[in-house]
Amino acid sequence: ARHGWLDSQRVQRHLYCTSWITQSVPRSAGADADCMFIGGTTAFSSTALMRPPSLSVLARKFICAFGRVSHARLATLTTHCAALALIQAAATAKSCQVLIMSHSRSLEMHSGLCSLVRSARQETNLPLHFAQTQSPVAPSLELVCAAAGSHAEPESLHLVTGTRQVPRLVSAPKMRSDEAEHISGVQLLSGGLGGLGLLTTRWLAVEGASAVIVTSRSGKVIPSGTADWARLQQSEATVHLEQCDVADEIEPCRVVAEYVARGLDAVSGVWHAAGMIADALVGQQAAVLLKRVFAPKAVAVWNLQSTFAMAHLQSCVLFSSVAALLGTPGQANYAAANSILDATAYARRMCGLVGVSAQWGPWSDVGMAASDMMQSRLQAMGFGMVGLSEGLSAIRSIWLITAPAVLSVMPVHWGRMLGTHAAPAFLSGFAPVVSAPARAGSATASVKCTALGLDTVLELVRRTAGASVDVDAPLMEAGLDSLGAVELRNQLQAAVGDGVELTSSLIFEAPTARQLAEYFEELAIPASASVPAHTSPVAKPVSLETVHRFAQRTTGSTVDVDAPLMEAG
């Protein structure tokens, strides 16, 4: 009991939730004809340019896309695809601001679009904004300009009272474990054969469930889970394994009907742990990848919600991810899909029903981040790993009736994650205290950006790649993938300061640690000199033979000099 109490106290420090604070809406400078609005409405001023979205028009000051749909669930995927296409076009143009504004009544639509924009902003460093309104009519031009012009608050909820609410991450309130009821009855768990699913099944069996229905698309226990499954069969609870694709709206109904027909008690708890990743940078994201990730997450939770709409559930626990909370480069689709789980839990609470969404951080022994390389990268970013004992205590905390509707579980080192640069407003409560900026005319104020030596660059590369790298080795061949390149660029940006903005293609333009160090040495010039807003390294001539050698080394096979590289492996 003492050990369990210590675990619960330890995990309490890693629990967070989102709070919304009310602010007055800053007055905008007025409408600007150099804007483009996308959406089916005529509520905007005649100065708005009603043109189709094309790259020739995207070089304007900002773009506002908005919409309201009649059936949110049918249109959610389509709307996300449209928002993604707009962000991709803006990333290509590199010179405009994008505002995605939603005035749909669907919480799922709001939440998914917000996380999609948040992840894309983390990855591209573009001025991407998201706003939602409570008004049933299209927003006014003045409101659009105010939302787009608020650079410090890229996410906001505009109320009918004329004020707005902005999100802030806060530590979760302390929850009393003695208020918990005991798990009982039949529990249904989707995605139950994954590492986290099997762990949850064992916890349910130990905590008192009379039966656990474990569903999986394959219906087969993977070899690595054979031992865990054998232990489950020896527990006091009856464990049933059922092949069921919860993304198919008929399948959950079929499973429940079959078990009721056999005389089994009604399901009293639903646990949704199914999921899939299809990581890609924003430029490579596509509708097919959104659909692939949405199916086991968003579509599945809608189907479970419909199946148990009339059931008196004791618990409804949805397994989400911190990707939805913080935004993760390369996982815009995954972040959006998990946010829909968060919105579903919140909607159930507003209707007086049980429901909680757990935004899990990376686990050390199970889950999608269990590999050594992935853990090294996450730890370099500031994340800690959720251990098994802490995770089980967190599951119990999540299940408490006093828990918030959406609860984040993430051990994190805030100083390492946020560094010394300005923290985003959402995370401002955990920003480290920094000294006051140097006065004008001082020695530090005369430098446009901080010079990074070779040792500093190598250390940042080592943190990101998870291993030491030779100073002259191409980073993309030394263990750094495309997602790692984005993370390294973000770390370099934090280290060099806000005096210059590094391009998203920096690692490809200066592909070795030595070239990066030389680039930053040249970049550290007096502030009196003019520096372009977007500065790129000056490319050095590279011979065909060198390019050919790198291509063959990367693909691991012989490559013809005229063959398309993406078709040559």
Long-range contacts (C-beta under 8 A, 24 or more apart in sequence): 4-393, 7-389, 7-390, 7-392, 7-393, 8-177, 8-393, 8-396, 8-397, 10-390, 10-393, 11-390, 11-393, 11-394, 11-397, 11-409, 12-172, 12-174, 12-175, 12-397, 13-171, 14-361, 14-384, 14-386, 14-390, 14-394, 14-409, 14-410, 14-411, 14-412, 15-171, 15-172, 15-394, 15-397, 15-407, 15-408, 15-409, 16-169, 16-170, 16-171, 16-172, 16-325, 16-407, 16-408, 16-410, 17-169, 17-170, 17-172, 17-173, 17-404, 17-406, 17-407, 17-408, 18-167, 18-168, 18-169, 18-170, 18-325, 18-406, 19-167, 19-168, 19-169, 19-170, 20-157, 20-165, 20-166, 20-167, 20-168, 21-165, 21-166, 21-168, 22-159, 22-163, 22-164, 22-165, 23-153, 23-163, 23-164, 23-165, 23-166, 24-163, 24-164, 25-143, 25-146, 25-158, 25-162, 25-163, 25-164, 26-146, 26-149, 26-150, 27-146, 28-142, 28-145, 28-146, 28-149, 29-145, 29-149, 30-142, 30-145, 31-141, 31-142, 31-145, 32-61, 32-145, 34-60, 34-61, 35-60, 35-61, 35-62, 35-63, 35-64, 36-60, 36-63, 36-64, 37-63, 37-64, 37-65, 37-66, 37-144, 38-63, 38-64, 38-65, 38-66, 38-86, 39-64, 39-65, 39-66, 39-67, 39-138, 40-67, 41-66, 41-138, 43-137, 43-138, 43-139, 43-140, 43-141, 44-138, 44-140, 44-141, 44-144, 45-141, 47-141, 48-141, 53-85, 53-86, 53-89, 55-89, 55-92, 55-93, 58-89, 58-90, 58-92, 58-93, 58-96, 59-93, 59-95, 59-96, 60-96, 61-96, 61-97, 62-96, 62-97, 62-98, 62-99, 62-127, 62-148, 63-90, 63-96, 63-97, 63-98, 63-99, 64-99, 64-100, 64-101, 64-144, 64-148, 65-98, 65-99, 65-100, 65-101, 66-100, 66-101, 66-102, 66-103, 66-138, 66-139, 66-144, 67-102, 67-103, 67-104, 68-102, 68-103, 68-104, 68-105, 68-136, 68-138, 69-104, 69-106, 69-109, 72-104, 72-105, 72-106, 72-108, 72-109, 73-106, 73-108, 73-302, 75-109, 76-106, 76-108, 76-109, 76-112, 76-294, 76-298, 76-340, 77-287, 77-290, 77-291, 77-294, 77-298, 79-109, 79-113, 80-112, 80-113, 80-116, 80-290, 80-294, 80-336, 81-287, 81-290, 83-113, 83-116, 83-117, 84-116, 84-120, 84-282, 84-285, 84-287, 84-290, 84-332, 87-116, 87-117, 87-120, 87-124, 87-126, 87-128, 87-282, 88-282, 88-283, 88-285, 90-126, 90-128, 91-120, 91-124, 91-126, 91-282, 91-283, 91-504, 92-283, 94-126, 94-534, 97-126, 97-127, 97-128, 97-129, 97-148, 98-126, 98-127, 98-128, 98-129, 99-129, 99-130, 99-131, 99-144, 99-147, 99-148, 100-128, 100-129, 100-130, 100-131, 101-130, 101-131, 101-132, 101-133, 101-139, 101-144, 101-147, 102-130, 102-131, 102-132, 102-133, 103-132, 103-133, 103-134, 103-135, 103-136, 103-137, 103-138, 103-139, 105-136, 107-343, 107-344, 107-346, 107-347, 108-298, 108-340, 108-343, 108-344, 108-347, 110-343, 111-324, 111-339, 111-340, 111-342, 111-343, 112-298, 112-336, 112-337, 112-339, 112-340, 112-343, 113-336, 114-155, 114-339, 115-323, 115-324, 115-327, 115-332, 115-335, 115-336, 115-338, 115-339, 116-332, 116-333, 116-335, 116-336, 117-154, 117-155, 118-155, 118-326, 118-327, 118-335, 119-323, 119-327, 119-328, 119-329, 119-331, 119-332, 119-335, 119-336, 120-282, 120-327, 120-332, 121-154, 121-327, 122-326, 122-327, 122-328, 122-329, 122-490, 123-281, 123-282, 123-329, 123-330, 123-332, 123-486, 123-504, 124-282, 124-504, 125-490, 125-493, 125-501, 125-504, 127-151, 127-154, 128-154, 129-154, 129-155, 130-154, 130-155, 130-156, 131-155, 131-156, 131-157, 131-158, 132-156, 132-157, 132-158, 133-157, 133-158, 134-158, 134-159, 134-160, 135-160, 152-425, 153-425, 154-424, 154-425, 155-426, 166-425, 167-426, 168-425, 168-426, 168-428, 168-429, 169-325, 169-408, 169-426, 169-427, 169-429, 169-430, 170-429, 172-403, 172-404, 172-407, 172-408, 173-402, 173-404, 175-397, 175-400, 175-402, 175-403, 176-400, 176-402, 177-396, 177-397, 177-400, 179-400, 179-401, 179-402, 180-396, 180-399, 180-400, 180-401, 181-314, 181-401, 182-207, 182-208, 183-207, 183-208, 183-209, 183-269, 183-314, 183-315, 183-399, 184-208, 184-209, 184-210, 184-268, 184-314, 185-209, 185-210, 185-211, 185-265, 185-266, 185-267, 185-268, 185-269, 185-314, 186-210, 186-211, 186-212, 186-213, 186-259, 186-264, 186-265, 186-266, 186-267, 186-268, 186-269, 187-211, 187-212, 187-213, 187-267, 187-268, 187-269, 187-270, 187-271, 187-315, 188-212, 188-213, 188-215, 188-255, 188-256, 188-267, 188-269, 188-270, 188-271, 189-213, 189-214, 189-215, 189-271, 189-272, 189-273, 190-215, 190-244, 190-246, 190-252, 190-270, 190-271, 190-272, 190-273, 190-274, 190-300, 190-304, 191-215, 191-216, 191-246, 191-272, 191-273, 191-274, 191-275, 191-296, 191-319, 192-216, 192-241, 192-273, 193-218, 193-220, 193-221, 193-222, 193-225, 193-241, 194-273, 194-274, 194-275, 194-366, 194-367, 195-224, 195-225, 195-363, 195-365, 195-366, 195-367, 195-370, 196-273, 196-319, 196-360, 196-363, 196-366, 196-367, 197-273, 197-274, 198-225, 198-228, 198-229, 198-232, 198-366, 199-228, 199-366, 199-388, 199-391, 199-392, 200-271, 200-273, 200-395, 201-232, 201-239, 202-228, 202-231, 202-232, 202-235, 203-392, 203-395, 204-237, 204-269, 204-271, 205-232, 205-235, 205-236, 205-237, 205-239, 206-235, 207-396, 209-237, 209-269, 210-237, 210-238, 210-265, 211-237, 211-238, 211-239, 211-240, 211-264, 211-265, 212-237, 212-238, 212-239, 212-240, 213-240, 213-242, 213-255, 213-259, 213-267, 214-239, 214-240, 214-241, 214-242, 215-242, 215-243, 215-244, 215-246, 215-252, 215-255, 216-241, 216-242, 216-243, 216-244, 217-243, 217-244, 217-245, 217-274, 217-296, 218-243, 219-243, 219-244, 246-272, 246-274, 246-296, 246-300, 246-303, 246-304, 247-295, 247-296, 247-299, 247-300, 247-303, 248-303, 249-302, 249-303, 249-306, 251-303, 252-303, 252-304, 252-307, 253-307, 256-307, 256-308, 266-311, 267-308, 267-311, 267-313, 268-312, 268-313, 268-314, 268-315, 269-313, 269-314, 269-315, 269-316, 269-317, 270-304, 270-308, 270-313, 270-315, 270-316, 270-317, 271-315, 271-317, 271-319, 272-300, 272-301, 272-304, 272-317, 272-318, 272-319, 272-341, 273-319, 274-300, 275-319, 275-321, 275-337, 275-338, 275-368, 277-331, 277-334, 277-368, 278-333, 278-334, 279-330, 279-331, 279-334, 279-483, 280-330, 280-333, 281-329, 281-330, 281-482, 281-483, 281-486, 282-332, 285-332, 285-333, 289-333, 290-333, 290-336, 290-337, 292-333, 293-333, 293-334, 293-337, 294-333, 294-336, 294-337, 294-340, 297-337, 297-338, 297-340, 297-341, 298-337, 298-340, 298-341, 301-340, 301-341, 301-344, 302-344, 305-344, 305-348, 313-353, 313-354, 314-354, 315-354, 315-399, 316-345, 316-348, 316-353, 316-354, 316-355, 316-356, 317-356, 317-357, 317-358, 317-398, 317-399, 318-342, 318-344, 318-345, 318-355, 318-356, 318-357, 318-358, 319-357, 319-358, 319-360, 320-357, 320-358, 320-359, 320-360, 320-406, 321-359, 321-360, 322-359, 322-360, 322-361, 322-408, 322-410, 324-359, 325-359, 325-408, 325-410, 329-483, 329-486, 329-487, 329-490, 330-482, 330-483, 330-486, 342-405, 342-406, 345-405, 345-406, 346-405, 346-406, 348-405, 349-405, 354-401, 355-405, 356-398, 356-399, 356-403, 356-404, 356-405, 356-406, 356-407, 357-405, 357-406, 357-407, 358-394, 358-395, 358-398, 358-407, 358-408, 358-409, 359-406, 359-407, 359-408, 359-409, 359-410, 360-386, 360-409, 360-410, 361-385, 361-386, 361-408, 361-409, 361-410, 361-411, 361-412, 362-386, 363-387, 363-391, 364-388, 372-466, 373-466, 373-479, 376-463, 376-465, 376-466, 376-467, 377-463, 377-464, 377-465, 377-466, 377-484, 377-487, 380-416, 380-463, 380-464, 380-466, 381-416, 381-417, 381-487, 382-412, 382-413, 382-414, 382-415, 382-416, 382-417, 382-418, 383-410, 383-411, 383-412, 383-413, 383-417, 384-410, 384-411, 384-412, 384-413, 385-411, 386-410, 386-411, 419-494, 419-495, 420-494, 421-493, 421-494, 421-497, 421-498, 422-498, 445-527, 446-526, 446-527, 446-528, 447-499, 447-524, 447-525, 447-526, 447-527, 448-499, 448-500, 448-523, 448-524, 448-525, 448-526, 448-527, 448-529, 448-531, 449-496, 449-497, 449-499, 449-500, 449-520, 449-523, 449-524, 450-495, 450-496, 450-497, 450-499, 450-524, 451-520, 451-521, 451-523, 451-524, 452-492, 452-495, 452-496, 452-516, 452-517, 452-520, 452-521, 453-517, 454-513, 454-514, 454-517, 456-495, 456-517, 457-492, 457-513, 457-516, 457-517, 457-520, 458-513, 460-488, 460-491, 460-492, 460-495, 461-488, 461-513, 463-491, 464-488, 464-491, 469-513, 470-513, 471-512, 471-513, 471-514, 472-512, 472-513, 472-514, 473-512, 473-513, 474-511, 474-512, 474-550, 475-507, 475-511, 475-512, 475-513, 476-507, 476-508, 476-511, 476-554, 477-550, 477-553, 477-554, 480-507, 492-516, 492-520, 496-520, 496-523, 499-527, 499-531, 500-531, 500-533, 500-535, 501-533, 501-534, 501-535, 502-535, 503-534, 503-535, 503-536, 505-536, 506-536, 506-537, 509-536, 509-537, 509-539, 510-537
